[in-house]
Amino acid sequence: MSEFGDFDTPSSPPALTPEERLASLETTISALSHTQTSNSATLDRISSLLDTLILGNPSAASPAASTTPATPAQPSPTSPPPRSGSHIRPSPPPTYDGARSGGRAFWNACQLYFSLTTGQFTDDHARISWVLSFMQHGRTADFVGRVFQCGSVKRAFPTWDDFVSNFEKEFFLFDEVADAALILESTAYFQNGRTIDEYIDSFKALWVKADYPDGRHLVLKFRRGMDPKLSKRLGSITMGRPNDSKIEDWLAIARSQDFIMRTEEDFHRRTPPTIPSASRPTALVPVHPVTPALHWRPSAQPVAPARVSAPTHVASASSFSRCPYGH
C-alpha cells in the first residue's frame, strides 16, 4: 500500500476483434455523414434567407417557416448569393504630384472610387480629407499646406462644391478643348518616330478632347501626321480602301499596313545577298597586256656636233669637170 492509500486501478477495455473494429468505424462514419448532411441543409437555408434579405423580399423569410432541418438523401448544391456592389474593393487613385496635365485623370479616379464605395464616408469633409491624403508631392503638397494653415478642412472648404471649384482652378488645364484643338492644327501631333499605336492613341485623345466630329477632315489630318512612308502606302490602296469619312476604319487599316510594312522591311534586312554559283558561266572581260616602257640609256657621253662653217664663195659652173660620157 502506498502512502496515499489504496485506490482501484481501472481495468483496461477488452480487446476488439478486427470485425468489431470495422463495424465501429462504419457506425462512426455513418453518424458523421448524417451530421454533415444536416449541417449542409442548415447552411443552405441560411444562404436562402440571406438571398431573400438582400433582394428585399422579407415574405420568404417569415418566422413561421419550420426551423427543423430536413434530412435529404443527397443535398442539392445551392449557388452562392450574388455579390453586391459593397463587396467590390476598388483600387485607390495614384499619388498626385500637381501637374495640370494629370489633374483630370486623378480627379476621374477619385470619382470612380466614390461611385463604387457609396456610404463609406460619413460626410463631404471626410471625402475631402481622403482626397488630400493622395496629394503629397510637388504643387499638391503646397496646396495641402495652405489648407491646414486655415486650421481645419471644414474651415478651408465649407462645402464639397467649394473644394471642387478650388481643385479645378489649381490643377486643371485652363481650356482643355482649345488646347487640344491648337495642337491638332499644328505639327506637334505628328508621329515623328513614334510607333503607330502611340500615334493613334495620342491622336484619338486629342480629337476627343477637341470634340472634332468624324469625317473627311479628321481622316486627312490623321494621314497628314503619320509617317510619310506609311501615308504613301495607304494612299496607293485601291482594293479595300476604307471610307474617307470613317476615321475608325482608317485607324484599323493603318495598324495592319504598318505591321505588313515592318514585316517586309525586316524580311529584306535578314535576307543574305545573292552570290553567283561557280558553275554558272560568267562573261570574261579581256585584259590587254601592258608592254613595259623602254628606257634608253646612252653607253657613252654624247659627242658635241662639229661646227661647219658656211662656204665663202660659190663655184662657177665651168669649174666642174664633165663626165666623159657627157654628163
Secondary structure, DSSP 8 states (H G I E B T S, - for coil): --TT-------------HHHHHHHHHHHHHHHHHHHHHHHHHHHHHHHHHHHHHTT-GGGG-TTS--S----SS----------GGG--------B---GGGHHHHHHHHHHHHHHSTTSSSSHHHHHHHHHTTB-STHHHHHHHHHHHTSSHHHH-SSHHHHHHHHHHHHS-S-HHHHHHHHHTSSTTS-TT--HHHHHHHHHHHHHHHT--SSHHHHHHHHHHS-HHHHHHHHT--TT---TT-HHHHHHHHHHHHHHHHHHHHHHHHS------TTS------------------SS-----------SS---GGGS---TT--
